[in-house]
């Protein structure tokens, strides 16, 4: 007989038959040895009592197995539907309890994964919506310029103006795509930051090099106080990118003849970089939202930008164990403080 195909009911019946045969054999053997019917009856009654105990034990085990299998199926159904938390087992510390406990942990892991997938899907949908909103205006402008150049006779001077506007819109689209690629690579871990102990002076100099021309056009005075010997563990390329984004915003939103001050201080656990400007400032109610992707205030929509620089800066600094703090007052300027973990 194949033991793997033997059901519990058949096993119980087989066990009962074997016990009855054993009882009959023992009773017959006692009678043949003693010829005493009383002894045979004692053996028979004792054997019957043992058989009854075994039957009760098997019935009890079978009932517990059926109860556990029913609860097990209900728990699996709850896990598959995700409609509710699986029922907690009140069994004592036993095999049933251990299996139920692990199933409950499995359910928690499945729910966490489900919630993460739902969050990622919502983030992706929001990202697609944001990108669609950002590219809609440049594409519409490009279509309009292209249609005008094709359908109408435009003077040479006007053609140059249209082509300059077209170049501006293309630059905006290119900047958007590059920023989104950088953000995507950072968030998905495609690009890993290579942190090492190195001077912050060179990193800050690289960031300043990208904004000095625009600052000079607006006659903005840029002052820097950074000791050359200060070192901190950071990724030079990406930290320079984060600092540039903050400095670029300072130049954009500081009026002509304004001032930008950069000061670097060494604290016990962090290296602090303050970037202060005399720009338009940020209302206190908006200071918690300026780091969101594509966020821009209504009052600055006429200034070039897509609202992703501060978001990217925060991601870069956070991935290195640091953080960014902002203090600002409307009409008086802003101070962005970048904290980099020293060790």
C-alpha positions as a Markdown table, in Angstrom:
| # | Residue | x | y | z |
|---|---|---|---|---|
| 1 | Unk | 0.0 | 0.0 | 0.0 |
| 2 | Unk | 1.3 | 3.5 | -0.9 |
| 3 | Unk | 1.6 | 5.4 | 2.4 |
| 4 | Unk | 1.5 | 8.8 | 0.6 |
| 5 | Unk | -2.0 | 8.0 | -0.7 |
| 6 | Unk | -3.3 | 6.7 | 2.6 |
| 7 | Unk | -6.0 | 9.1 | 3.9 |
| 8 | Unk | -6.5 | 9.8 | 7.6 |
| 9 | Unk | -9.9 | 8.0 | 7.7 |
| 10 | Unk | -8.4 | 4.8 | 6.1 |
| 11 | Unk | -5.5 | 5.0 | 8.5 |
| 12 | Unk | -7.9 | 5.2 | 11.5 |
| 13 | Unk | -9.9 | 2.2 | 10.2 |
| 14 | Unk | -6.7 | 0.2 | 9.6 |
| 15 | Unk | -5.5 | 1.0 | 13.1 |
| 16 | Unk | -8.8 | -0.1 | 14.6 |
| 17 | Unk | -8.7 | -3.4 | 12.7 |
| 18 | Unk | -5.1 | -4.1 | 13.8 |
| 19 | Unk | -6.0 | -3.4 | 17.5 |
| 20 | Unk | -9.0 | -5.7 | 17.3 |
| 21 | Unk | -6.8 | -8.4 | 15.7 |
| 22 | Unk | -4.2 | -7.9 | 18.4 |
| 23 | Unk | -6.9 | -8.1 | 21.1 |
| 24 | Unk | -8.2 | -11.4 | 19.7 |
| 25 | Unk | -4.7 | -12.8 | 19.4 |
| 26 | Unk | -3.7 | -11.9 | 22.9 |
| 27 | Unk | -7.0 | -13.3 | 24.3 |
| 28 | Unk | -6.6 | -16.5 | 22.5 |
| 29 | Unk | -3.0 | -16.9 | 23.6 |
| 30 | Unk | -4.0 | -16.3 | 27.3 |
| 31 | Unk | -6.8 | -18.8 | 27.1 |
| 32 | Unk | -4.5 | -21.4 | 25.5 |
| 33 | Unk | -1.9 | -20.8 | 28.3 |
| 34 | Unk | -4.2 | -20.6 | 31.3 |
| 35 | Unk | -7.5 | -22.2 | 30.3 |
| 36 | Unk | -9.0 | -19.5 | 32.6 |
| 37 | Unk | -11.9 | -17.6 | 31.1 |
| 38 | Unk | -11.7 | -14.9 | 33.8 |
| 39 | Unk | -8.2 | -14.1 | 32.8 |
| 40 | Unk | -9.3 | -14.0 | 29.1 |
| 41 | Unk | -12.1 | -11.6 | 30.0 |
| 42 | Unk | -9.7 | -9.3 | 32.0 |
| 43 | Unk | -7.3 | -9.2 | 29.0 |
| 44 | Unk | -10.2 | -8.6 | 26.7 |
| 45 | Unk | -11.6 | -5.8 | 28.8 |
| 46 | Unk | -8.2 | -4.2 | 29.2 |
| 47 | Unk | -7.6 | -4.4 | 25.5 |
| 48 | Unk | -11.0 | -2.9 | 24.8 |
| 49 | Unk | -10.2 | 0.0 | 27.2 |
| 50 | Unk | -7.0 | 0.6 | 25.4 |
| 51 | Unk | -8.8 | 0.5 | 22.1 |
| 52 | Unk | -11.4 | 3.0 | 23.3 |
| 53 | Unk | -8.7 | 5.3 | 24.6 |
| 54 | Unk | -6.9 | 5.2 | 21.2 |
| 55 | Unk | -10.1 | 5.8 | 19.4 |
| 56 | Unk | -10.9 | 8.9 | 21.6 |
| 57 | Unk | -7.4 | 10.1 | 21.1 |
| 58 | Unk | -7.6 | 9.7 | 17.3 |
| 59 | Unk | -11.0 | 11.4 | 17.2 |
| 60 | Unk | -9.6 | 14.3 | 19.3 |
| 61 | Unk | -6.6 | 14.7 | 17.0 |
| 62 | Unk | -8.8 | 14.5 | 13.9 |
| 63 | Unk | -11.1 | 17.2 | 15.2 |
| 64 | Unk | -8.2 | 19.5 | 16.0 |
| 65 | Unk | -6.7 | 18.9 | 12.6 |
| 66 | Unk | -10.1 | 19.6 | 10.9 |
| 67 | Unk | -10.5 | 22.8 | 13.0 |
| 68 | Unk | -6.9 | 23.9 | 12.2 |
| 69 | Unk | -7.3 | 23.2 | 8.5 |
| 70 | Unk | -10.6 | 25.2 | 8.4 |
| 71 | Unk | -8.9 | 28.1 | 10.2 |
| 72 | Unk | -5.9 | 27.7 | 7.9 |
| 73 | Unk | -8.1 | 28.0 | 4.8 |
| 74 | Unk | -10.0 | 31.0 | 6.2 |
| 75 | Unk | -6.7 | 32.7 | 6.9 |
| 76 | Unk | -5.4 | 32.0 | 3.4 |
| 77 | Unk | -8.6 | 33.4 | 2.0 |
| 78 | Unk | -8.2 | 36.5 | 4.0 |
| 79 | Unk | -4.6 | 36.9 | 2.9 |
| 80 | Unk | -5.6 | 36.5 | -0.7 |
| 81 | Unk | -8.5 | 38.9 | -0.6 |
| 82 | Unk | -6.6 | 41.4 | 1.7 |
| 83 | Unk | -10.0 | 42.4 | 3.0 |
| 84 | Unk | -9.1 | 42.1 | 6.7 |
| 85 | Unk | -6.4 | 41.1 | 9.1 |
| 86 | Unk | -6.1 | 37.3 | 9.6 |
| 87 | Unk | -7.7 | 36.0 | 12.7 |
| 88 | Unk | -5.3 | 35.7 | 15.6 |
| 89 | Unk | -4.8 | 32.2 | 16.9 |
| 90 | Unk | -5.5 | 31.7 | 20.6 |
| 91 | Unk | -3.8 | 28.3 | 20.7 |
| 92 | Unk | -1.1 | 27.5 | 23.2 |
| 93 | Unk | 2.5 | 27.4 | 22.1 |
| 94 | Unk | 2.2 | 24.5 | 19.8 |
| 95 | Unk | 2.7 | 23.5 | 16.1 |
| 96 | Unk | -0.6 | 25.1 | 15.2 |
| 97 | Unk | 0.3 | 28.3 | 17.0 |
| 98 | Unk | 3.7 | 28.5 | 15.3 |
| 99 | Unk | 2.2 | 28.0 | 11.8 |
| 100 | Unk | -0.5 | 30.6 | 12.5 |
| 101 | Unk | 2.1 | 33.1 | 13.8 |
| 102 | Unk | 4.2 | 32.7 | 10.7 |
| 103 | Unk | 1.2 | 33.0 | 8.4 |
| 104 | Unk | 0.4 | 36.2 | 10.2 |
| 105 | Unk | 3.9 | 37.6 | 9.6 |
| 106 | Unk | 3.6 | 36.5 | 6.0 |
| 107 | Unk | 0.4 | 38.4 | 5.7 |
| 108 | Unk | 2.0 | 41.6 | 7.2 |
| 109 | Unk | 4.8 | 41.3 | 4.6 |
| 110 | Unk | 2.4 | 40.8 | 1.8 |
| 111 | Unk | 0.3 | 43.8 | 2.9 |
| 112 | Unk | 3.5 | 46.0 | 3.2 |
| 113 | Unk | 4.5 | 45.0 | -0.3 |
| 114 | Unk | 1.0 | 45.7 | -1.6 |
| 115 | Unk | 1.1 | 49.1 | 0.0 |
| 116 | Unk | 4.5 | 49.8 | -1.4 |
| 117 | Unk | 3.4 | 48.9 | -4.9 |
| 118 | Unk | 0.3 | 51.0 | -4.5 |
| 119 | Unk | 2.4 | 54.0 | -3.3 |
| 120 | Unk | 4.9 | 53.5 | -6.2 |
| 121 | Unk | 2.0 | 53.3 | -8.7 |
| 122 | Unk | 0.5 | 56.5 | -7.2 |
| 123 | Unk | 3.9 | 58.2 | -7.4 |
| 124 | Unk | 4.4 | 57.1 | -10.9 |
| 125 | Unk | 1.0 | 58.4 | -11.9 |
| 126 | Unk | 1.7 | 61.7 | -10.2 |
| 127 | Unk | 5.1 | 61.9 | -12.0 |
| 128 | Unk | 3.5 | 61.2 | -15.4 |
| 129 | Unk | 0.9 | 63.9 | -14.7 |
| 130 | Unk | 3.6 | 66.4 | -13.6 |
| 131 | Unk | 5.7 | 65.7 | -16.7 |
| 132 | Unk | 2.7 | 66.0 | -19.0 |
| 133 | Unk | 1.9 | 69.3 | -17.4 |
| 134 | Unk | 5.5 | 70.6 | -17.7 |
| 135 | Unk | 6.0 | 69.6 | -21.4 |
| 136 | Unk | 2.5 | 70.8 | -22.5 |
| 137 | Unk | 3.4 | 74.5 | -22.8 |
| 138 | Unk | 6.8 | 74.1 | -24.5 |
| 139 | Unk | 5.3 | 71.7 | -27.1 |
| 140 | Unk | 2.3 | 73.9 | -27.7 |
| 141 | Unk | 4.7 | 76.9 | -28.2 |
| 142 | Unk | 6.9 | 74.9 | -30.6 |
| 143 | Unk | 3.9 | 73.8 | -32.6 |
| 144 | Unk | 2.6 | 77.3 | -32.9 |
| 145 | Unk | 6.1 | 78.7 | -33.9 |
| 146 | Unk | 6.6 | 75.9 | -36.4 |
| 147 | Unk | 3.1 | 76.4 | -37.9 |
| 148 | Unk | 3.6 | 80.1 | -38.3 |
| 149 | Unk | 7.0 | 79.6 | -40.0 |
| 150 | Unk | 5.4 | 77.1 | -42.4 |
| 151 | Unk | 2.1 | 78.7 | -43.2 |
| 152 | Unk | 3.0 | 82.4 | -43.4 |
| 153 | Unk | 5.7 | 84.5 | -45.0 |
| 154 | Unk | 7.7 | 85.9 | -42.1 |
| 155 | Unk | 10.3 | 88.6 | -42.5 |
| 156 | Unk | 13.9 | 87.6 | -41.8 |
| 157 | Unk | 14.1 | 89.5 | -38.6 |
| 158 | Unk | 10.9 | 88.0 | -37.3 |
| 159 | Unk | 12.2 | 84.5 | -38.4 |
| 160 | Unk | 15.2 | 85.0 | -36.1 |
| 161 | Unk | 13.0 | 86.0 | -33.2 |
| 162 | Unk | 10.8 | 82.9 | -33.8 |
| 163 | Unk | 13.9 | 80.7 | -34.0 |
| 164 | Unk | 15.3 | 82.2 | -30.8 |
| 165 | Unk | 12.0 | 81.5 | -29.0 |
| 166 | Unk | 12.0 | 78.0 | -30.5 |
| 167 | Unk | 15.6 | 77.4 | -29.1 |
| 168 | Unk | 14.5 | 78.7 | -25.7 |
| 169 | Unk | 11.6 | 76.2 | -25.6 |
| 170 | Unk | 13.9 | 73.3 | -26.8 |
| 171 | Unk | 16.4 | 74.2 | -24.1 |
| 172 | Unk | 13.6 | 74.1 | -21.5 |
| 173 | Unk | 12.5 | 70.6 | -22.7 |
| 174 | Unk | 16.1 | 69.5 | -22.7 |
| 175 | Unk | 16.7 | 70.8 | -19.1 |
| 176 | Unk | 13.5 | 69.0 | -18.0 |
| 177 | Unk | 14.5 | 65.7 | -19.5 |
| 178 | Unk | 18.0 | 65.9 | -18.0 |
| 179 | Unk | 16.6 | 66.8 | -14.6 |
| 180 | Unk | 14.1 | 63.9 | -14.8 |
| 181 | Unk | 16.9 | 61.5 | -15.8 |
| 182 | Unk | 19.1 | 62.6 | -12.9 |
| 183 | Unk | 16.2 | 62.3 | -10.4 |
| 184 | Unk | 15.1 | 58.9 | -11.8 |
| 185 | Unk | 18.6 | 57.5 | -11.6 |
| 186 | Unk | 19.1 | 58.7 | -8.0 |
| 187 | Unk | 15.7 | 57.4 | -6.8 |
| 188 | Unk | 16.1 | 54.0 | -8.4 |
| 189 | Unk | 19.7 | 53.6 | -7.3 |
| 190 | Unk | 21.1 | 53.3 | -10.8 |
| 191 | Unk | 23.6 | 56.0 | -9.8 |
| 192 | Unk | 25.4 | 55.3 | -6.5 |
| 193 | Unk | 27.0 | 58.2 | -4.7 |
| 194 | Unk | 30.8 | 57.7 | -4.1 |
| 195 | Unk | 31.5 | 59.4 | -0.8 |
| 196 | Unk | 35.0 | 60.1 | 0.3 |
| 197 | Unk | 36.9 | 62.5 | 2.5 |
| 198 | Unk | 37.8 | 65.6 | 0.4 |
| 199 | Unk | 37.8 | 69.4 | 0.6 |
| 200 | Unk | 34.5 | 71.1 | 0.3 |
| 201 | Unk | 36.2 | 74.2 | -1.2 |
| 202 | Unk | 36.6 | 72.6 | -4.6 |
| 203 | Unk | 33.1 | 71.3 | -4.6 |
| 204 | Unk | 31.7 | 74.7 | -3.7 |
| 205 | Unk | 33.9 | 76.3 | -6.4 |
| 206 | Unk | 32.5 | 74.1 | -9.1 |
| 207 | Unk | 28.9 | 75.0 | -8.0 |
| 208 | Unk | 29.7 | 78.7 | -8.0 |
| 209 | Unk | 31.3 | 78.5 | -11.4 |
| 210 | Unk | 27.9 | 77.7 | -12.9 |
| 211 | Unk | 26.1 | 80.8 | -11.5 |
| 212 | Unk | 28.7 | 83.6 | -11.7 |
| 213 | Unk | 27.9 | 84.6 | -15.2 |
| 214 | Unk | 24.2 | 85.0 | -14.5 |
| 215 | Unk | 25.0 | 86.8 | -11.2 |
| 216 | Unk | 27.3 | 89.2 | -13.1 |
| 217 | Unk | 24.5 | 90.0 | -15.6 |
| 218 | Unk | 22.2 | 91.0 | -12.8 |
| 219 | Unk | 25.1 | 92.8 | -10.9 |
| 220 | Unk | 24.6 | 90.5 | -7.9 |
| 221 | Unk | 27.5 | 90.6 | -5.4 |
| 222 | Unk | 28.5 | 87.0 | -4.5 |
| 223 | Unk | 30.6 | 86.7 | -1.3 |
| 224 | Unk | 32.1 | 83.4 | -0.2 |
| 225 | Unk | 33.7 | 82.5 | 3.2 |
| 226 | Unk | 35.0 | 78.9 | 3.0 |
| 227 | Unk | 38.3 | 77.8 | 4.5 |
| 228 | Unk | 40.3 | 75.7 | 2.0 |
| 229 | Unk | 41.3 | 73.1 | 4.6 |
| 230 | Unk | 37.8 | 72.0 | 5.6 |
| 231 | Unk | 37.1 | 68.4 | 4.5 |
| 232 | Unk | 34.0 | 66.3 | 4.7 |
| 233 | Unk | 32.9 | 62.9 | 3.4 |
| 234 | Unk | 30.8 | 63.6 | 0.3 |
| 235 | Unk | 30.4 | 62.9 | -3.4 |
| 236 | Unk | 31.9 | 65.9 | -5.2 |
| 237 | Unk | 29.9 | 65.7 | -8.5 |
| 238 | Unk | 26.5 | 65.3 | -7.0 |
| 239 | Unk | 27.0 | 67.6 | -4.0 |
| 240 | Unk | 28.2 | 70.3 | -6.4 |
| 241 | Unk | 24.9 | 69.7 | -8.4 |
| 242 | Unk | 22.8 | 70.1 | -5.2 |
| 243 | Unk | 24.7 | 73.3 | -4.2 |
| 244 | Unk | 24.4 | 74.7 | -7.8 |
| 245 | Unk | 20.6 | 74.2 | -7.8 |
| 246 | Unk | 20.3 | 76.2 | -4.5 |
| 247 | Unk | 22.7 | 78.9 | -5.8 |
| 248 | Unk | 20.9 | 79.1 | -9.1 |
| 249 | Unk | 17.6 | 79.7 | -7.4 |
| 250 | Unk | 19.2 | 82.4 | -5.3 |
| 251 | Unk | 20.4 | 84.2 | -8.5 |
| 252 | Unk | 17.0 | 83.8 | -10.2 |
| 253 | Unk | 14.9 | 85.2 | -7.3 |
| 254 | Unk | 17.3 | 87.9 | -6.2 |
| 255 | Unk | 16.7 | 91.3 | -7.9 |
| 256 | Unk | 19.4 | 93.2 | -9.7 |
| 257 | Unk | 22.0 | 94.7 | -7.4 |
| 258 | Unk | 21.3 | 92.2 | -4.7 |
| 259 | Unk | 23.7 | 90.1 | -2.7 |
| 260 | Unk | 24.4 | 86.4 | -2.1 |
| 261 | Unk | 26.6 | 85.2 | 0.8 |
| 262 | Unk | 28.0 | 81.7 | 1.1 |
| 263 | Unk | 29.5 | 80.7 | 4.5 |
| 264 | Unk | 30.9 | 77.4 | 5.5 |
| 265 | Unk | 31.2 | 76.3 | 9.1 |
| 266 | Unk | 32.5 | 73.1 | 10.7 |
| 267 | Unk | 30.4 | 71.7 | 13.5 |
| 268 | Unk | 31.0 | 68.7 | 15.7 |
| 269 | Unk | 28.9 | 66.3 | 13.6 |
| 270 | Unk | 28.0 | 68.3 | 10.5 |
| 271 | Unk | 29.6 | 70.7 | 8.1 |
| 272 | Unk | 27.2 | 73.5 | 7.5 |
| 273 | Unk | 26.9 | 75.5 | 4.3 |
| 274 | Unk | 24.8 | 78.6 | 4.5 |
| 275 | Unk | 23.6 | 80.2 | 1.2 |
| 276 | Unk | 21.9 | 83.5 | 2.0 |
| 277 | Unk | 20.3 | 85.9 | -0.6 |
| 278 | Unk | 18.5 | 89.2 | -0.6 |
| 279 | Unk | 15.7 | 87.9 | -2.9 |
| 280 | Unk | 12.0 | 87.9 | -2.7 |
| 281 | Unk | 11.8 | 85.4 | 0.1 |
| 282 | Unk | 9.4 | 82.5 | 0.7 |
| 283 | Unk | 6.2 | 82.8 | 2.8 |
| 284 | Unk | 6.3 | 80.6 | 5.9 |
| 285 | Unk | 3.3 | 78.6 | 4.8 |
| 286 | Unk | 5.1 | 77.5 | 1.7 |
| 287 | Unk | 8.5 | 76.7 | 3.2 |
| 288 | Unk | 7.5 | 73.1 | 3.8 |
| 289 | Unk | 6.4 | 72.5 | 0.2 |
| 290 | Unk | 9.2 | 74.1 | -1.9 |
| 291 | Unk | 11.1 | 70.8 | -1.9 |
| 292 | Unk | 8.3 | 69.0 | -3.7 |
| 293 | Unk | 8.9 | 68.0 | -7.3 |
| 294 | Unk | 7.7 | 70.6 | -9.8 |
| 295 | Unk | 6.4 | 72.9 | -7.1 |
| 296 | Unk | 6.6 | 76.6 | -8.0 |
| 297 | Unk | 4.9 | 79.6 | -6.4 |
| 298 | Unk | 2.4 | 81.6 | -8.4 |
| 299 | Unk | 4.4 | 84.8 | -8.0 |
| 300 | Unk | 7.5 | 83.3 | -9.8 |
| 301 | Unk | 5.9 | 81.7 | -12.8 |
| 302 | Unk | 7.4 | 84.4 | -15.0 |
| 303 | Unk | 10.9 | 83.3 | -14.0 |
| 304 | Unk | 12.5 | 80.5 | -16.0 |
| 305 | Unk | 12.5 | 77.1 | -14.2 |
| 306 | Unk | 10.5 | 73.9 | -13.7 |
| 307 | Unk | 10.5 | 73.5 | -9.9 |
| 308 | Unk | 12.8 | 70.5 | -9.7 |
| 309 | Unk | 16.1 | 71.9 | -8.5 |
| 310 | Unk | 15.3 | 72.0 | -4.8 |
| 311 | Unk | 13.8 | 68.6 | -4.9 |
| 312 | Unk | 16.9 | 67.2 | -6.6 |
| 313 | Unk | 19.1 | 69.0 | -4.1 |
| 314 | Unk | 17.3 | 67.5 | -1.1 |
| 315 | Unk | 17.5 | 64.0 | -2.6 |
| 316 | Unk | 21.2 | 64.3 | -3.1 |
| 317 | Unk | 21.9 | 65.6 | 0.4 |
| 318 | Unk | 19.6 | 63.1 | 2.1 |
| 319 | Unk | 21.3 | 60.2 | 0.3 |
| 320 | Unk | 24.5 | 61.3 | 1.9 |
| 321 | Unk | 23.0 | 61.4 | 5.4 |
| 322 | Unk | 22.6 | 65.1 | 5.5 |
| 323 | Unk | 19.6 | 67.5 | 5.4 |
| 324 | Unk | 18.6 | 71.0 | 4.2 |
| 325 | Unk | 17.0 | 73.7 | 6.4 |
| 326 | Unk | 15.4 | 76.9 | 5.1 |
| 327 | Unk | 14.8 | 80.2 | 6.9 |
| 328 | Unk | 13.1 | 83.0 | 5.0 |
| 329 | Unk | 11.0 | 86.1 | 5.3 |
| 330 | Unk | 9.0 | 87.6 | 2.4 |
| 331 | Unk | 10.8 | 90.6 | 0.9 |
| 332 | Unk | 13.9 | 90.1 | 2.9 |
| 333 | Unk | 15.5 | 87.0 | 1.4 |
| 334 | Unk | 16.2 | 83.4 | 2.3 |
| 335 | Unk | 18.9 | 81.3 | 3.9 |
| 336 | Unk | 19.3 | 77.7 | 2.8 |
| 337 | Unk | 21.5 | 75.7 | 5.2 |
| 338 | Unk | 23.0 | 72.5 | 3.9 |
| 339 | Unk | 24.2 | 70.0 | 6.5 |
| 340 | Unk | 26.7 | 67.3 | 5.5 |
| 341 | Unk | 27.5 | 64.5 | 7.9 |
| 342 | Unk | 31.2 | 64.7 | 8.7 |
| 343 | Unk | 31.8 | 61.0 | 9.3 |
